[in-house]
């Protein structure tokens, strides 16, 4: 029928992927809102960084899985990536390694220089964690909120992470960065340094202050992401502005 032919003629929606932060799962608030804001125009997916168990996750393995996912699931199309916290750092690493897979990036509270910030803080807080004889293989107290029962990160995560640039390049694709000025977990000045280092790239950076009393613009960026957010810009507005060519 004519209606069936019209339906079959619809072009496939471009792929978009949400990459979550370390220690949480792929189905958080921002992933849900991303589907809500983009679902009509994009084929929105999520990626589980901790599919093999949080404690056993290392950056090299996640990057390999992520690149394979983008290549196999994209079927030749470039992806729009939204990364949160350490997921944003991973998204930049993948975009720098495999530019043919990534169309653009939106980085939410990115965790750049993890070796010198949150990972270093974990090491200082838990001096018994390490690789030498008598050391504990697992971190005693860290960021595991997945509920998978695997325990704290293994020391292999720290050793593996050392091979990656703390401030990776992003010259190949347009990038939008959002960071809360009250973020105490991943300090905004670290992201400002990454923007400075990548001064020749196409980057739009937004450093946001909370607009409502008792609602700080912290690492979760919840008050930026929620539908009734009064921040300028907010999550929906940024997606509309920077990804508008693909939106209805």
Backbone torsions as a table, in degrees:
resi	resn	phi	psi	omega
1	UNK	NA	165.7	-178.3
2	UNK	-64.4	-38.8	-179.2
3	UNK	-66.3	-37.8	178.7
4	UNK	-66.9	-40.3	178.5
5	UNK	-63.5	-39.0	178.6
6	UNK	-64.7	-40.8	179.2
7	UNK	-64.7	-41.9	-178.9
8	UNK	-68.1	-22.8	-177.6
9	UNK	-81.6	-8.6	-178.8
10	UNK	-63.8	129.9	178.9
11	UNK	-69.1	152.6	178.3
12	UNK	-65.1	145.0	177.6
13	UNK	-70.8	140.8	178.1
14	UNK	-65.5	147.1	-176.5
15	UNK	-82.1	141.4	174.7
16	UNK	-134.5	145.1	-174.7
17	UNK	-135.0	136.6	173.7
18	UNK	-101.9	126.3	179.3
19	UNK	-114.1	113.2	-171.8
20	UNK	-78.1	172.2	179.0
21	UNK	-82.9	173.0	-176.5
22	UNK	-72.5	134.6	174.3
23	UNK	88.5	-2.7	176.9
24	UNK	-121.5	173.3	-179.1
25	UNK	-96.2	175.2	-175.6
26	UNK	-81.0	-7.8	-173.1
27	UNK	-111.4	49.8	179.5
28	UNK	-86.7	-171.4	-176.4
29	UNK	-60.6	-45.2	-175.5
30	UNK	-67.6	-34.6	176.5
31	UNK	-64.8	-42.2	179.5
32	UNK	-64.7	-43.3	-179.8
33	UNK	-68.6	-34.1	177.4
34	UNK	-61.0	-41.5	176.3
35	UNK	-63.6	-41.3	-179.3
36	UNK	-63.2	-43.3	-176.6
37	UNK	-77.0	-32.8	-170.3
38	UNK	-114.2	-9.4	-168.7
39	UNK	-56.7	-30.8	-179.4
40	UNK	-73.9	-25.7	-173.5
41	UNK	-109.8	-22.6	-176.9
42	UNK	-123.4	153.3	168.4
43	UNK	-87.8	94.0	-171.4
44	UNK	-88.2	125.7	178.2
45	UNK	-121.9	167.5	171.2
46	UNK	-125.8	156.9	-178.2
47	UNK	-126.4	129.4	-178.9
48	UNK	-93.3	104.5	-179.6
49	UNK	-66.6	-25.7	-173.9
50	UNK	-107.0	32.2	-175.8
51	UNK	-60.4	-28.1	179.8
52	UNK	-92.8	12.8	-175.9
53	UNK	100.9	128.8	-175.8
54	UNK	-54.5	-47.6	-174.5
55	UNK	-61.0	-28.5	-175.4
56	UNK	-95.3	3.9	-175.8
57	UNK	-75.5	129.8	170.9
58	UNK	-130.0	153.9	-172.7
59	UNK	-59.5	-43.4	-177.4
60	UNK	-59.0	-43.4	-180.0
61	UNK	-66.0	-43.1	-179.2
62	UNK	-64.2	-43.6	179.6
63	UNK	-61.1	-43.5	179.5
64	UNK	-62.3	-43.4	178.3
65	UNK	-65.2	-41.4	-178.5
66	UNK	-66.0	-44.4	178.4
67	UNK	-63.1	-40.2	178.4
68	UNK	-65.6	-39.7	178.0
69	UNK	-61.9	-47.5	-178.9
70	UNK	-62.0	-41.7	-177.8
71	UNK	-68.9	-44.5	-175.1
72	UNK	-78.5	-41.4	-176.7
73	UNK	-81.9	-24.8	-179.7
74	UNK	-77.0	-25.4	177.8
75	UNK	51.1	48.3	176.1
76	UNK	94.5	-13.8	-179.9
77	UNK	-87.8	150.1	174.3
78	UNK	-83.3	148.4	-175.9
79	UNK	-100.4	147.3	165.3
80	UNK	-97.8	121.4	-174.9
81	UNK	-109.8	134.0	168.5
82	UNK	-112.6	119.5	179.7
83	UNK	-118.6	140.8	180.0
84	UNK	-118.0	130.7	175.7
85	UNK	56.9	-122.3	179.0
86	UNK	-67.2	-24.6	173.8
87	UNK	-64.1	-31.2	175.4
88	UNK	-68.8	-41.8	176.2
89	UNK	-59.4	-44.4	178.2
90	UNK	-62.8	-41.2	-179.3
91	UNK	-61.1	-39.5	178.4
92	UNK	-68.3	-41.8	177.6
93	UNK	-58.7	-44.5	-179.9
94	UNK	-66.1	-42.6	179.7
95	UNK	-63.1	-34.7	179.8
96	UNK	-75.3	-31.7	-179.2
97	UNK	-82.9	-38.0	-173.7
98	UNK	-130.2	66.8	-175.9
99	UNK	-61.4	-22.0	179.7
100	UNK	-71.5	-9.9	-179.0
101	UNK	-99.6	-15.3	-169.6
102	UNK	-120.9	126.2	179.0
103	UNK	-86.2	-43.4	-176.2
104	UNK	-165.2	165.0	-175.5
105	UNK	-130.5	142.8	166.2
106	UNK	-126.1	116.8	-173.2
107	UNK	-109.6	119.5	-177.3
108	UNK	-107.1	116.1	-178.6
109	UNK	46.5	56.0	-174.4
110	UNK	-63.8	146.0	-178.4
111	UNK	-102.4	67.8	177.4
112	UNK	-72.4	160.2	-177.1
113	UNK	48.4	51.6	-179.1
114	UNK	-60.5	-31.2	-179.6
115	UNK	-62.1	-33.1	-176.2
116	UNK	-100.4	2.5	-177.1
117	UNK	-124.7	-99.8	-171.1
118	UNK	-68.8	-33.9	178.5
119	UNK	-70.6	-40.7	176.6
120	UNK	-61.3	-40.4	178.7
121	UNK	-64.0	-38.4	176.5
122	UNK	-62.1	-42.8	-179.2
123	UNK	-64.5	-41.1	-179.8
124	UNK	-68.3	-34.9	-178.6
125	UNK	-75.8	-18.3	-175.2
126	UNK	-135.4	72.6	-175.4
127	UNK	-64.7	-14.9	178.3
128	UNK	-81.0	-7.7	-179.8
129	UNK	-85.4	125.9	-179.2
130	UNK	175.3	-166.5	-176.2
131	UNK	-112.3	-5.9	-177.6
132	UNK	-81.6	165.6	-179.8
133	UNK	-57.9	132.6	179.7
134	UNK	88.4	-7.7	179.3
135	UNK	-80.8	159.0	175.8
136	UNK	-85.0	133.2	-178.6
137	UNK	-74.0	-28.3	-179.0
138	UNK	-108.5	142.5	173.1
139	UNK	-65.8	137.8	-176.4
140	UNK	-73.9	-37.3	-174.6
141	UNK	-144.3	109.7	179.7
142	UNK	-144.2	-142.1	-165.1
143	UNK	-100.0	14.2	-174.0
144	UNK	-71.9	105.5	174.6
145	UNK	-116.9	17.5	-175.1
146	UNK	-79.2	-23.5	-176.2
147	UNK	73.8	15.7	-176.7
148	UNK	-83.7	-5.2	175.9
149	UNK	73.7	10.6	-176.2
150	UNK	-82.8	-12.9	179.0
151	UNK	92.4	-167.0	-178.7
152	UNK	-76.4	166.6	-179.9
153	UNK	-58.9	143.0	173.1
154	UNK	-79.2	155.1	-179.0
155	UNK	-61.7	-24.5	178.7
156	UNK	-56.7	-29.2	177.6
157	UNK	-60.6	-44.5	-179.1
158	UNK	-66.7	-46.1	-178.6
159	UNK	-62.5	-40.7	-179.7
160	UNK	-68.2	-38.0	-175.5
161	UNK	-64.1	-24.4	-174.3
162	UNK	-62.6	-20.5	-178.0
163	UNK	-80.7	-8.8	-174.2
164	UNK	-101.6	143.5	-179.5
165	UNK	-63.7	134.3	179.3
166	UNK	-67.9	-29.3	179.4
167	UNK	-127.1	75.9	-174.2
168	UNK	-67.0	154.8	-179.1
169	UNK	-76.7	151.0	178.5
170	UNK	-136.9	37.0	-172.3
171	UNK	-69.0	-17.1	-169.2
172	UNK	-85.6	-16.7	-175.8
173	UNK	-146.5	151.4	177.0
174	UNK	-60.8	139.6	-174.1
175	UNK	-135.7	137.2	173.3
176	UNK	-115.9	134.8	-178.7
177	UNK	-122.4	135.3	174.9
178	UNK	-127.9	129.4	179.0
179	UNK	-142.5	134.1	177.0
180	UNK	-79.8	138.2	-178.1
181	UNK	-75.0	-13.8	176.2
182	UNK	-100.8	16.9	179.8
183	UNK	-72.6	112.9	179.6
184	UNK	-95.8	-10.6	-178.9
185	UNK	-88.7	-47.3	175.4
186	UNK	-123.4	101.4	-169.9
187	UNK	-65.0	137.5	-177.3
188	UNK	-61.9	-27.7	-178.9
189	UNK	-65.6	-25.4	177.1
190	UNK	-69.2	-41.5	176.4
191	UNK	-66.1	-38.1	176.7
192	UNK	-59.7	-37.8	178.1
193	UNK	-66.1	-40.3	177.5
194	UNK	-62.8	-41.8	177.6
195	UNK	-61.4	-42.3	179.8
196	UNK	-62.7	-43.9	-179.4
197	UNK	-63.5	-34.8	-179.7
198	UNK	-97.9	37.9	-174.1
199	UNK	-60.8	-24.3	-179.3
200	UNK	-85.7	-5.0	-179.0
201	UNK	-86.6	166.5	177.3
202	UNK	-89.0	93.2	-175.4
203	UNK	-125.8	132.2	170.5
204	UNK	-112.5	114.9	-173.8
205	UNK	-112.7	135.6	-178.4
206	UNK	-129.1	118.3	177.1
207	UNK	-111.0	113.8	-165.5
208	UNK	-108.2	140.8	172.8
209	UNK	-105.0	146.7	177.1
210	UNK	-60.2	141.9	-178.3
211	UNK	-104.6	-8.0	-177.9
212	UNK	-123.6	134.1	178.3
213	UNK	-56.0	142.2	179.1
214	UNK	67.1	13.7	174.9
215	UNK	-125.5	74.1	-177.2
216	UNK	-65.6	150.6	176.5
217	UNK	-87.7	81.9	-172.7
218	UNK	-98.9	-162.3	-172.4
219	UNK	-65.6	-30.9	-179.5
220	UNK	-69.9	-22.5	-179.3
221	UNK	52.8	27.4	-178.0
222	UNK	-61.8	-41.0	-176.0
223	UNK	-74.2	-11.8	170.3
224	UNK	-85.8	-35.7	-171.5
225	UNK	-84.0	-31.7	-171.0
226	UNK	-63.2	151.3	-174.2
227	UNK	-57.9	-33.1	-178.1
228	UNK	-98.0	22.2	-179.6
229	UNK	-59.8	138.3	178.2
230	UNK	-102.8	6.6	177.8
231	UNK	-70.0	153.6	177.0
232	UNK	-123.0	110.7	-5.1
233	UNK	-83.1	172.8	170.4
234	UNK	-114.2	-179.5	-173.3
235	UNK	-58.1	-50.3	-177.6
236	UNK	-62.5	-41.8	-179.0
237	UNK	-65.6	-39.3	179.4
238	UNK	-65.7	-42.2	178.1
239	UNK	-63.1	-40.1	179.5
240	UNK	-67.0	-41.4	-176.5
241	UNK	-71.0	-47.1	-172.0
242	UNK	-93.3	-20.4	177.7
243	UNK	-114.4	16.2	-171.5
244	UNK	-59.6	-29.6	-177.9
245	UNK	-62.0	-23.9	-178.0
246	UNK	-103.0	-2.4	180.0
247	UNK	-93.1	156.1	179.1
248	UNK	-64.5	NA	NA
